[in-house]
Amino acid sequence: MNAPALLDLDIRSKRYGARPILDALRLTLAPGEVVALLGPSGCGKSTLLRIAAGLDRDYTGAVSLNGEALRAPSPLAGVIFQEPRLLPWLRVAGNVCFPDRARGAAAARAAALLEEVGLHADDGARWPKHLSGGMAQRVAIARGLYTQPRLLLLDEPFSAVDAMTRMRLQDLLLTLVQAHDMAALVVTHDLDEALYLADRVVLLEPAKGAATRATSHVYAVTQPRAQRREQGADRALRARLLERLEASVKAPLAA
């Protein structure tokens, strides 16, 4: 993409004690772009997401969001977790606009966002315990959009729902990214989800020992998205990624 970078990650080193997690990783995202993070458990996917959210400053390198250095959480970055994490003592509308109260302009924006994610404005009066898993995750997405972010950070956001709901939420994410001209960085363990959603896939591989380096590989997904549901993912790219994933899973983690 030729658009200026919205998110610029330059992580020279991230360690947990003696264990290297991220090393010499450079990644930029432009508005309208979706990048998926793949890799075995412990490779640094969620760590990289926390760094991009401004929640982790214990690394060597630099991160900028919308052209400015990121040193703390920013309203320009919306975070969506694996579980909806709705507050049970607040109604749906209150969850969407939290910590604002669901009154006046905040209530109107919450209602508009609920409709945008495929719910009804009237659902704002419901309690979270009365929602299905898919509905709850739509509310979480609406909450992530409330601050009008330029970047969405999603940590396995659809892994807890059934297959059909997952497909619908994937399509919803793509629609929202384009409609709001945002970028999205998505952590997933699902190779096919990554190949459906992403413009690029970043495969993170853990270090094989304390004296070795963690590595990352970036793959462009050139198959038109309209073909990915009907024809399945690019078989050659899928095979390359699967081979590297299998090798990474077999490799021992750094001590």
C-alpha positions as MATLAB code, in Angstrom:
seq = 'MNAPALLDLDIRSKRYGARPILDALRLTLAPGEVVALLGPSGCGKSTLLRIAAGLDRDYTGAVSLNGEALRAPSPLAGVIFQEPRLLPWLRVAGNVCFPDRARGAAAARAAALLEEVGLHADDGARWPKHLSGGMAQRVAIARGLYTQPRLLLLDEPFSAVDAMTRMRLQDLLLTLVQAHDMAALVVTHDLDEALYLADRVVLLEPAKGAATRATSHVYAVTQPRAQRREQGADRALRARLLERLEASVKAPLAA';
ca = [
       0.000    0.000    0.000;
       1.153    3.536   -0.768;
      -0.693    5.290    2.050;
       1.434    6.698    4.915;
       1.937    4.298    7.799;
      -0.690    4.557   10.506;
       1.168    2.181   12.836;
       4.951    1.847   12.732;
       6.494   -0.874   14.886;
      10.280   -1.039   15.154;
      11.027   -3.585   17.864;
      14.737   -4.218   18.088;
      14.518   -6.422   21.173;
      11.921   -7.665   23.646;
      12.907  -10.149   26.312;
      11.392  -11.813   29.361;
      14.453  -12.198   31.533;
      17.006  -14.091   29.452;
      14.379  -15.301   27.033;
      14.205  -13.426   23.692;
      10.623  -12.862   22.546;
      10.821  -10.362   19.671;
      13.939   -9.410   17.762;
      14.583   -7.049   14.831;
      10.902   -6.818   13.935;
       9.799   -3.953   11.695;
       6.150   -3.720   10.703;
       3.984   -0.908    9.370;
       0.227   -0.814    8.808;
      -1.601    1.605    6.542;
      -5.253    2.673    6.837;
      -7.581    0.034    5.431;
      -5.018   -2.740    5.904;
      -5.444   -5.943    7.923;
      -2.369   -7.796    9.170;
      -2.604  -11.162   10.918;
      -0.113  -12.449   13.491;
       0.481  -16.196   13.452;
       2.782  -18.436   15.416;
       2.935  -21.063   18.162;
       2.135  -20.261   21.777;
       4.910  -18.257   23.390;
       6.194  -16.692   20.172;
       5.214  -13.129   21.136;
       1.924  -12.492   19.317;
       0.047  -11.085   22.305;
       3.205   -9.310   23.486;
       3.442   -7.497   20.158;
      -0.234   -6.572   20.429;
       0.322   -5.108   23.915;
       3.260   -3.086   22.613;
       1.108   -1.763   19.761;
      -1.560   -0.821   22.322;
       0.922    1.148   24.427;
       0.518   -1.281   27.331;
       4.111   -2.579   27.323;
       7.080   -0.205   27.233;
       9.712   -2.707   28.373;
      11.424   -3.206   25.010;
      14.158   -1.702   22.886;
      12.834    0.116   19.844;
      10.176    2.630   18.891;
       6.465    2.631   18.067;
       4.492    5.422   16.434;
       0.751    5.704   15.891;
      -0.682    8.236   13.481;
       2.753    9.852   13.192;
       3.399   10.320   16.923;
       5.483    8.273   19.349;
       3.334    5.851   21.342;
       4.289    5.849   25.024;
       0.952    5.002   26.638;
      -2.477    3.661   25.633;
      -4.134    5.886   23.039;
      -7.808    6.405   22.167;
      -6.691    5.976   18.554;
      -6.199    2.257   19.260;
      -9.217    0.100   20.094;
      -8.547   -3.278   21.720;
     -10.827   -6.303   21.313;
     -10.078   -9.400   23.353;
     -10.745  -13.117   22.911;
     -13.562  -12.911   25.460;
     -16.025   -9.985   25.293;
     -15.220   -8.965   28.896;
     -18.503   -7.107   29.274;
     -19.193   -5.601   32.683;
     -22.147   -7.550   34.114;
     -23.429   -4.638   36.224;
     -23.841   -2.395   33.158;
     -26.411   -2.758   30.428;
     -25.202   -3.202   26.870;
     -25.255    0.520   26.051;
     -23.281    1.253   29.206;
     -20.671   -1.297   28.188;
     -20.314    0.240   24.735;
     -19.682    3.767   26.007;
     -17.838    2.867   29.231;
     -16.472    4.816   31.092;
     -18.912    7.456   29.818;
     -22.466    7.167   31.051;
     -25.073    6.080   28.523;
     -26.786    9.444   28.362;
     -27.265   12.093   25.712;
     -24.675   12.020   22.952;
     -22.946    8.957   24.455;
     -26.196    6.975   24.410;
     -26.896    8.048   20.831;
     -23.420    6.985   19.713;
     -23.744    3.648   21.520;
     -27.077    3.009   19.759;
     -25.578    3.889   16.372;
     -22.606    1.570   16.946;
     -24.850   -1.308   18.005;
     -26.728   -0.973   14.737;
     -23.466   -0.782   12.798;
     -22.291   -4.110   14.225;
     -25.575   -5.797   13.358;
     -27.543   -5.416   16.584;
     -30.547   -3.221   17.349;
     -30.457    0.043   19.230;
     -33.003   -1.532   21.623;
     -30.396   -4.133   22.561;
     -28.669   -1.374   24.504;
     -31.152   -1.902   27.339;
     -30.310   -5.615   27.728;
     -28.030   -7.115   30.344;
     -24.876   -8.929   29.122;
     -26.027  -12.229   30.657;
     -28.911  -12.323   28.192;
     -26.677  -12.183   25.106;
     -25.426  -15.051   22.979;
     -21.679  -15.394   22.484;
     -21.857  -13.825   19.042;
     -23.977  -10.919   20.269;
     -21.617  -10.298   23.175;
     -18.641  -10.151   20.821;
     -20.486   -7.690   18.583;
     -20.993   -5.510   21.651;
     -17.267   -5.786   22.378;
     -16.515   -4.654   18.816;
     -18.906   -1.721   19.208;
     -17.116   -0.794   22.437;
     -13.794   -0.955   20.603;
     -15.132    1.534   18.044;
     -16.555    3.977   20.580;
     -13.467    6.214   20.790;
     -13.326    6.408   16.977;
      -9.963    4.621   16.778;
      -7.756    4.563   13.707;
      -6.375    1.141   14.668;
      -8.065   -2.017   15.927;
      -6.007   -4.543   17.889;
      -7.713   -7.933   18.161;
      -6.454  -10.852   20.254;
      -8.097  -14.040   18.919;
     -11.425  -12.206   18.809;
     -13.560  -14.946   17.242;
     -12.144  -18.138   18.761;
     -14.930  -18.559   21.345;
     -17.896  -18.622   18.920;
     -19.313  -21.241   16.570;
     -18.107  -21.533   12.972;
     -21.009  -19.697   11.317;
     -20.904  -16.828   13.810;
     -17.148  -16.662   13.326;
     -17.545  -16.199    9.579;
     -20.095  -13.447   10.091;
     -17.870  -11.641   12.575;
     -14.900  -11.922   10.221;
     -16.929  -10.270    7.470;
     -18.121   -7.629    9.920;
     -14.527   -6.798   10.840;
     -13.559   -6.349    7.196;
     -16.585   -4.148    6.566;
     -15.773   -1.937    9.561;
     -12.093   -1.571    8.649;
     -13.034   -0.326    5.194;
     -15.953    1.838    6.328;
     -13.848    3.639    8.967;
     -10.560    3.600    7.006;
      -8.845    1.930    9.959;
      -6.050   -0.600   10.164;
      -6.365   -3.880   12.056;
      -3.740   -6.096   13.674;
      -5.236   -9.514   14.440;
      -3.746  -12.289   16.561;
      -5.048  -15.703   15.544;
      -4.078  -19.360   15.827;
      -6.296  -20.177   12.830;
      -4.311  -20.293    9.594;
      -7.404  -20.144    7.401;
      -8.751  -17.159    9.324;
      -5.453  -15.353    8.807;
      -5.482  -16.085    5.080;
      -9.081  -14.884    4.763;
      -8.768  -11.669    6.745;
      -5.275  -10.446    6.062;
      -3.509   -8.425    3.418;
      -0.293   -9.687    5.002;
       0.487  -12.489    7.445;
       3.332  -12.129    9.935;
       4.633  -15.476   11.145;
       6.478  -15.193   14.455;
       8.902  -17.954   15.377;
      10.290  -18.302   18.907;
      13.982  -18.428   19.649;
      15.332  -21.983   19.890;
      17.479  -21.151   22.892;
      18.570  -18.221   25.036;
      21.561  -17.595   22.742;
      19.494  -17.545   19.528;
      17.137  -14.953   18.071;
      13.388  -14.918   17.624;
      12.491  -14.441   13.963;
       9.597  -13.122   11.915;
       8.532  -13.615    8.307;
       6.025  -11.515    6.382;
       3.872  -12.984    3.616;
       1.687  -10.956    1.272;
      -1.755  -12.437    0.601;
      -2.396  -11.528   -3.031;
      -5.452  -13.690   -3.678;
      -8.547  -11.484   -4.140;
     -10.594  -11.626   -0.947;
     -13.791  -12.282   -2.897;
     -12.332  -15.639   -3.965;
     -11.130  -16.742   -0.550;
     -14.481  -17.977    0.771;
     -15.530  -19.667   -2.457;
     -12.231  -21.181   -3.560;
     -10.405  -21.486   -0.255;
      -7.040  -19.979    0.588;
      -4.107  -19.846   -1.817;
      -2.901  -23.447   -1.570;
       0.757  -22.718   -2.179;
       0.904  -19.970    0.437;
      -1.098  -22.049    2.896;
       1.326  -24.961    2.464;
       4.360  -22.689    3.025;
       2.867  -21.231    6.181;
       1.774  -24.603    7.502;
       5.255  -26.012    6.971;
       6.872  -23.176    8.900;
       4.242  -23.379   11.646;
       4.842  -27.076   12.111;
       8.596  -26.508   12.300;
       8.074  -23.769   14.891;
       5.851  -25.948   17.063;
       8.471  -28.710   17.076;
      11.291  -26.340   17.992;
      12.010  -25.994   21.749;
      11.384  -22.605   23.341;
      14.257  -20.622   24.785;
      15.046  -21.543   28.378;
];
